[in-house]
Amino acid sequence: MSRSDVIARCIVVPIVLAVAVVGPLIGGQRDMGLLLGTVGGSLVLAATLAFVAVGAPITLLAALFLAPYIVSRFVPNFSPVFLSWLLCTFVGWVLGSMLRSEWDRRRGRGTPAKDRSRQGTGKSLEWRVGRKTFREAGFSEAALVAKIQSLDGDRRSLVSAVRGEACLTVAGNAQGPLMVFYSADTSEEDKWSVLTSTGSDPGQVDVKIGHMSLAHESWEITTLEKALVAARHFQRTGRADPQMKWFSSPTIADWRTLAS
């Protein structure tokens, strides 16, 4: 979440909250217990659901907005606070989403990749945890190295570093076989390369990447040490290390897509 988004929400939230409380009072609402219970209950419920349900599913939000019609069947004189419920549900959802965003940021989980269109394109780091993919604008060499070293081939199986149009992807298990993909321009789907291991023993090796196990020739995979060398060079220059051996082929793009 950008700084401007936070400022805008911090301005809108108190205004909406004030309308939710003052509006019914001006309209003649005198049951303060019902009003404050509605305001507090909808705030807490919406904030909790927004915090727990990452991605703020529309179905949950719609259910919260429809809830007053059900509650009105059991609570007398609930109609005058309908507007308060709806407004405070909106405020609670916004606050819960902001808290979750800050929680994820402090835990180093970054921003969900589906929000990447809101961020700048220059330099970014993207990684996968289970079925979720996270993206963080900008990255240091230490951050890239740490993410690669944390790969376990299962829940953490892929890391991509992006600089402009170029991308370097490391997939697999840091304690076992890894694959390193590179493209100078990701818009060119047939321009991907893979880091190779010259002089390796002939035969195939299984590379575990998430829920898949892909069989590759031994020369098509690499080790953690070489992957880190390639990653450090890419972080500094945005290009593939020319001292290393890269193999280019139109099929590499398909391998990288399967890994992703």
N, C-alpha and C positions, 0 to 999 in steps of 0.2 A: 504494500500500500504506500503510495507516494505521500510526501509531506503535504502537498496541496489537498489531497483527498482527506487526510486527517484533519486539517484546518477547517475544511468545508463541513465535515461531519460534526466537529466540535461547535460550529456556529449553528447548524441546523437543529441538532439534538435538543439543546435547552429551549429553543423557540417552540418546537413541536411539543415538548414536555409541558411547557407553560400553557399552551393552548389546551392540552389534554386535561389539565387540572382546573384552569380558570374558566374555560368554556362552559362546563356543566354548572359551575357556581353562578355564572352570569345568567344561565338559562333557568335558574331556580332550584337546582339540585341541593337538597339540604341533608341528605343522608351521607355524612362524612365518612362513616365506616365503610359503606358500600363503594364510595368514590375512591378512597385511599386503598381499599382492598383490591379494587379493579386495577388501579394504576400500578400498585406494587406487584400484584400477581401476574399481570400480563408482562410487565418489565422483566421479572425474574424468569418466567417460563420461556419467553422469547429469547432472552440472552443465553440461557442455559442450552436451549436447543441449537441456537446458532453457533455456540462454542463447541458443542459436542459433534454436531453434524457438519463436518468440513465440506465446504462447497455450497452451503446454504441451499439445500434442495427446495425447489418451488413448492413441492407437495406439502412439506412441513409448514412453510409460511402460509400457504392457502388454508391449511387446517386451522392455524391460529386465528386467521381472519374470520373463519366460519364458526369458530367456537362460541362467540356470543349468542348466536341464534339457538344453540343447544342449551347454553347456560340460562337464557331467558325463560326457558320452560320450567326451570326449577327455582330460580331466584326472583322473587317479586320485585317489581319496579326496577328491573335491570335496564330497560330500554333507554333511559336518559343517559346512561354511561356507555352506550355502544361506541360513541365516537372516542371516548377516552381509552377504551380497550384497543381499538384499531390503531390509534396514534401511539400508544405506549408499546404495542406489539412491534410497530415499526422501529421505535427508539430502542427497545430491548434487543431486536435483531441486529441493528447497527452496532450497538455496544458489544454484543457477544461476538460478532464477526471481527471487530477491531481487537478485542482481547485475544481471540484465537490467532489472529495474524501476528500479534506481538509475541504470543506464546511460542508459535512456530519459529519466529525469527530468533528468539533467545536460545532456542534449542538447536539452532543451526539447520533447520529443515528447509529454509528458503521459502520461495513462493511457488504454489502449485503451477505446473507448466501451462495449464489452460489459461492462466492470466498473463502469459508471456507477451501477448499482443499489446498490453498496456505499458510494457517496459521498452527501454531502448535496445537497439540491436548491436552494438559494438562488441563488448567483451562479456561473456557470461559463462556460467558453469551449470550444467544440468546433470542430475543424477536420479537414480531410481531406487525407491525403497518399497519392496513388495510390488504392488500393482500401481503405486502412485509415483509420479515423476515430479521432481521439484527443480526450480530454476532460480538462480541467484545472479543478479547483475554484477559484473566485475568479479575477479577472483585473483588471489595471490598464488605464488608457486607452492607455498606451504599448504593452502587449502586444496589445490589440485592433487598434490602428492598424498595428502591425508585421505581424500576421497578414493583414490586408486588403491591405497593400502588397505582400505576398509572393505574392498570387494570380497564377497564370500561365495559368489556364483549362485547364490540362492535369493535371499531378500535384497541384497545389495549386489547387483550383477552388472551395472553399466554406469559409466561416467562419460559425459561429453563436454569438452571445452570448446568454446566458440570465440573466434576473433574475426570480426567483420563477416566475410563470406566463408572463411575457412573454418573447418571443424576437425577435431581429433577426438575419437571415441575409443575408450578402453573397455573391454567386456570380458567377463569370466571370473576367475577366482584368483586373488592375489597370491594365494598359497599353492596355486597349481597353474595350469595353462591359461594364457591370456591371449586375446586378439586385439590388435591396435589398428584402427582404421583412420585414414586421413583423406580429406578432400580440400583442395584449395578454393573450390567454389561449389557449395552444396546445391546450387541451382542446376548444376550439370550432373545429372544422376549417374552418368557412366564414367565419371572422373574420379572415382574412389580408388584408394590404394590400401594395401595391407602390409604391415611390417612383417618381414620374413626372418627366419632363422637359418642362415646358411650353414651347411655342414651338419645338419641334424640327421638323426637316424631315419631311414625310410619307414613308412607306415602311417597309419592314421591315429589321431588322438581325439578323444571326446572332450569338447569344451562345454562345461555346464554354464548356461546363461539363463537364469530365472527358471521357468518351468520347462525349458527346452535343453536338450543335450545335442550339440551339433558336432558331427564328425568332420575333421579337417586333416589334411596332410600335415605331417609334423613340421614341415618348413613354413607352413602358413601361420603357425602360432609362435608365441614368444614368452619371455619370462618377466617377472615383476621388475627386475633390475633394468632390462632394456626398455620396458614400457615407461618407466620413470625417466629414463634418459630422453626418450622421445617427447614425453609430456613436458619436461622442463624446457626443452628447446622450443616447443610450440608456445609455451607460456611467454617466453621471452621474445620470440620473433613472429609468431603466428604462422610459421611454415614447418614443413616436415624436416627433420634433421637429415641433411644431405650425406652425413657420414654413415647413415644406416641404410640397409637394403629394403627397398619398397617394391612391391609388385602391383602393377596396375592392370585392371581388366574390367570390362563392363559388368562381369558377374559379381565383382566386389560389392557393388551397391546392393545387390540382393542379399548378400551375406550380412551386410550391416543392417539392412531393413529387418531381417529375421532376428538379429540380436536385439534390435530396439523393440 
